[in-house]
Amino acid sequence: MDRRQRKSRKAIYDAFLILLEKKSYSRITVQEIIDKADVGRTTFYAHFPTKDDLLSSLSEEMFSHVFATAFTREDNSIEKLIAHIFFHVRDTKIEIVLKKDSSELFISYFRQSLQILLSKYIDGNDPRLPSGYLIAALSSGIISTIEWWLSNEPGISADDMASYFIKSYSILYSAIRSR
């Protein structure tokens, strides 16, 4: 992609995110995105066949950054990984998209990316649970925790939320073992 194409794509992403802050995904039109980005209709459709494709592409870009940097850290503990994800939810525009009616589609992309990431940490050699189930359960738990965090306790730090997430599984495990 040449510089002009990157610039147009960035303008479209930025315009889309600005519009998402102000109104729901379903109410945003391609024309509004084009106007806000100051690009032509042909330029928009050269990059994104549909508004859903724009959301998909934006999601991929956001997640690729978050998850690619997760592997560059020296401390690869699961708690640090989860804190890293939570931090980037706050640091990027992911929070904006999660709070809008586009969240179902966005969460689907988020879940897929999380599952790919977690599969690199979970080797599948634990006989207690199938690795596919564990990855799906953890992905759903992370997403639910993020949704709760953003809706109920946005002042809690990413590190504290990661700690809460890990502790919640320990508490559940202890409660089950004590019965």
N, C-alpha and C positions, 0 to 999 in steps of 0.2 A: 504494500500500500504506500503510495507516495505521500508527500507532506500535505498536499492540498486535500487529499482524501482523508487523511488523519484529522486535519483541521475541521473538515465538514462533519466527520463522525463525532468528534468531541463536541462541536456546537450542538449537534442533535441530542447527544447524551445530556449535556448541561441543560438544554432547554426542557427536555423531558423531566429531568429531576426537579427543576424549578416549578414546572407545572404540577408535578406530583406533590410538592409541598403545599400547594394551594388548593388542589381539587382531586377528586377520586379518579382513578385510572380509567374507569368506564366512561367518564364524562370528558376525558381529554380526546381531542380529535387530532388526526394527522395534520390538518390545516393549522391548528394551534401550535403544534410542534414546529412545523415548517416556518411559521411566522416568527416564533420566539427564537429559533435558531438562525433565522435569516438565510435560509437555503431554499432552493427551488424544489418543487415537487419531484422532479426527475432525480435530483440529487438524493432526496430522502429515499425514494424507492430503489435507487441503485444500491443503497446500503441495506435497506430493510424492506422486505416485501410487505410486511404488515406491522401494526403496532405491537402485536405479541412477539414478533421477531425482534423488534427493538428491545422489549423487556427481556427477552431471552439473551440477547447479545450483551446488554448491560449487566445482567446477572452473571453471565460467564466471565466478563471482564472483572467485575467486583470480586467474585469468588476466586478467580485464578490468582489475583494479587494476594488475597488473604491466605489462601491455602499454599501457594508457592512459597511465601515467606515463612510459613510454619515449619518447613523442612530445613531452613537455613539456621535455625536456632540450635545452640549447643545442648541446651537442656530440653530433651524431647519427652519429658514426663507428660502423661495424659492431662494432668491438672494445668500444666503450663500451656499445653496445646489448646485446651478449652479456654483458658484465660486469654490467649492470643486471639482466638476466634471472637470472644466477647468484646475484647478491646477494639477489634476492627469493625464490629457491628456499630460501635459508637463513633469510631474514627472516620468511617466512610459514610456514604449515603445509604447504606443498607438499612439503617434504622428508618429512614423516610419511606422506603418501599415496603418494609414490613408492616408499617402502620396504615397502609392504604388498602383499598379493595383489590389491588393487584396482588395482594400477598399470597393468595392461594397458588397462583402460577409461579410467583417468585419463590415461595417456600418449596415447591416441587423441584426447582432448580437448586435451591439451597440444600435440600435433602440429598439430591444426587451427588452434589459436590462433597458434602459431609461424608457420605458413604464411601466415596472413592478415597478420601483422606483417611478415614478411620480404618479402611481395609489395609492401609499401609502400616498401621500400628497393631492391628489384631491379626495374628498369624494363622488362626484357625486350628491350632494344635491343642486347644483346650477341650477335653472330652465332655465337660459339663454342659456346654451350650454350642449349638451350631454357630459358626462365625457369622453367617448371613443374618441370623436372628439378632445376635448381639450388636452388630453394626446398625441394623434397622432400629433396634430399641434405643441405642445410644443417640443416634441421629435425631430420632423423634424427641427424646428427652432434652437434648441440647436446644432444639428449636422451641419446644414448649417453655423451657426455662428462659430463653431470650424473649419470647412473647410476654411471659409473665413479668419479667424484669422491666421491659420497656413500658408496659402498661401500669405497673403497680409501684415499682421501686427504682425509678431511673437514676436516683442519686447514689445507689450502691455501685462500688467500683467493679470493674471487670474481674480483677483478681478475687474479690470477695464472692462474686457470683460463681466463678469457677469453683471456689472452695465449697460454696453451698451445694452446687451440683454434685460434687464428689461425695460430700457428707450425706446428701439425701440417699444415695445408693447404699452407703454404709449403714445408715439408720434403718432403711428398709430391710437390709440383710440381717441386721441384729434383731429386728422385730420378728422376722420370720423364724429365725433360729431359736428365739426365746419361747416360742409357742409349743 
